[in-house]
Amino acid sequence: MLSNTISFARVNVIYPSGHIAILQTRVSKRISDKFNVDEVLCSLFNVPSLVDLLDSDNIILHHIYSPRLSRHDIRLFGARIVKYLKLKDVHRAHIIAGEILGSIPKTALDFDDYIGTRRKDKVLFGVLSCDEKEGREITLGEIIGLWEQHKKKNKKASLILSKMLTPLSCSREKAPSNTVSRVTDMQSSWMMALGSLEYIQKEIEREEALGEKGKSENMLFRWVNQVLISTETLMLSDQDRIHQKEIREFIVFVNKNKRYLDFYHKFRFSLDISVLPILYGKKVIPSQICRDKNEKMIINMMRVFSTKAKASGVKEHEILFNAFNFYMIGNAKDNEEALFLQRSFYAGLFDRDVFLEFALLLKEHHDGQKMTDRKCTKKECRVFGNFLEDFTMFHAAITRETLSHSKEILEVSTNKDIFSVLAEAGERDAIKKKIGSSATMKERLFWSTRLKRVP
C-alpha cells in the first residue's frame, strides 16, 4: 500500500526556532566556511529567507524532525544545493541534504540513496529486541549496511530489517510521536519475512537439535514471534484482501511452531485466527486448525488472562486487555455477544471497514443509545469511551504513513489532536477541518497551501 502523504520536498515546511538552530549547526559542521549557512538552508528549502521556515504561531503540533524522504524527495533536495555548493558528485549532494535534514528513507526501496552515509544518529526503528536488557539501538549507517546485505540474500539481515519496517513491532513506544518519524514499509516487511520462512524453520530445527540443555528458548520464541508480527503486518496492510495464499503460509508456520510462543502471544495468535474469516473468508483457515477448538481455547485463555495479566503490567499487551474487556462486557449477557464484541474490536485493528462499523456502534452506545437490548453501564461507557479516544489515536499513529484508516477515523473521532496528526500527514479532509478551525489568517493560508499539495 503506497502512501498518499504530501511530498516533503514540495510542501511548505516550518519549524520551531530551536530546530532551525539545529539545522544551522548541522550545516556548519558539514559545509565549508566559505559558504553562508543561512543561504545553504534557504537553497535547500527553496525559500527567500529563514523567516519563511519559522513556525512563529505554533501551527504544527507534531513537528517531524526526521522526515521520511523518498528517493525523489532526497534527489530534489540534493539538486537544490548541488549548484550552490558547486559539487560534482550528485550522490554526495543527496547524502549532505539528508544529513542536514536528519532524514530517513521513506520505504525500503529508498535505502539506496543513503548508501555511503556515515551518520551515527540512533533511529526509532533501530531497536532489535522488545527486551530492554537485550535490546540494542543501531545507527542509520548500520541499517544501510543491513540493506546491502539483504540485497546479497543474507536472510538474517532481511529479518532484522523486516522487524524494523513494521509499525507493529514493539519499538513503536520507544520515542515521542511529535519528534521522530520512522520507516514503515509494511509490504517490504512482510515480504522479507515470507521469503525467509524456510531459513527460520531451519534455524528452529538447528536449535531443537541441540537438545533441552543446549537450545535457546528465547531465540526460538523470537523466531516464531517475528513471523506472528509479520502475519499481523500483512493483515493490516492488505486492505484489498488479495493475499490469502501468503496469509495461509504465515498461519501454517506459526501454528506448526506455536509451542515456542509464551501465553500472551499464543493468545494473540488465537485472536488472529478468530478474525481471519471476517477479513478473508472461511477458506483462508488451514485445514489443520479447528475453528471451534480455537474458540474454546480463547474462552479458556480469558480465564487465565484475568489473573495472569493483572500481575504482569506489560504495556505491550494493551490490545489484549481491550480484547479481554470487550469479551467480559459481552459476557454479562451471553457468550455469543461476548465473542461478537471481542472479534469486532480485534478485526477492526486490521480492517478499516470493520473498524468504522464497530466504532459507530460503540459511539451510539456510548452516547446513551441502545446497542442491543440493554443500556450502557458505567464500566461499558468507560471502556467504549477509551476505545473511541485511545484507539482512534492508535490507528492514526500506526497508519498515518499510508492513511489507510484516516477517513474512517475522521468519521467517528472528535479529537482535535487526531485531526492534527492526520492533517500533518496529508489527509485532505483533516486539512479542511484545520482550515475551518484556523485561529489566524496566517494559519488558514498555511493549511490552504498544503491542501493544494495533496495528491
C-alpha angles and dihedrals in degrees: 000000000000123000119248094197120131118272107260090215092058101039126093098258120202131177139185113264092253093061093046086058089053090052090051090052091051091052093049091052095049105034131066117259090244090075124076111243096214092048090053090054092046089052091047094052095033094235130133095228140012087242086075089061096053119105092207094159097049091243096155118062099182107041112191107221095178103043122200106239127193119217088259092054096047091048091050091051089047092050090055094059103031093082095042092050092039092229121172094194107074093189089055088056089054091052093048092048091051092048093051093047093042086227130170129204116279095216136002090263089061093061090091092071090058096053107123096032116136095194114147099188115128116242132208096242091052096089108116100188141033087219106089091205092056100028119111130192117219133198129251089248090057091048091054086053089055090051090054089050090049090056087054089057095256101160095195090057090046092055094049089051091045090058092048095049099058122086087213096067118113092251093075090095095052100092138028113266093227096063110034136051123195140202107262111175103157096178094052089044098057093037091055090051093045091052089052100051094103090050092049092049090053090049090051091049090047090054091046091053089061090070131226095306097045107038123091112231089191092056092047090051091051094052094051095039091054090056089048090054090048090052090055091044089057091046089055099042098043098075090152090056096225099132102076092134093054093046090053091051091053093045094049090050096049092044090052092051103029091115086082094057120094122238096271095051092045086054090052092049091051089051090050090053091048094057100038092088088055091052102035108010130258096288093069092073110093115241092243091065117077111209094202091051090048090052092052089047091055091051091050090047089054090061092050093042092055090067104023097051095051089061096046102055090192111164092206089071096059091115090054090051089055092046088052093047093051090049093051092048091052092043089063085077108024142325094252093059089045092056091043093055093044095048093045091052094046097043088049089063088067105028126055095206093052090044092054094045092049095043092051089049092052092044091058091047093045091051090058101265125123121271095178124348098307138064130252116273121212092257092049092050090050094050093043092046091050090051093051091046104035104030096047086057089045090054092045090052099048096039102037092103091059099022087217093151099028101109092045091049092051091051093060105026130083093178109126091201089060089050088055094049092051095041091052088049090055105261106159098213092046090052089052089053089052091050090051093050097042112137096201138033089242091056092046091051091048094055093040089056091049092050089061089056096056109111 
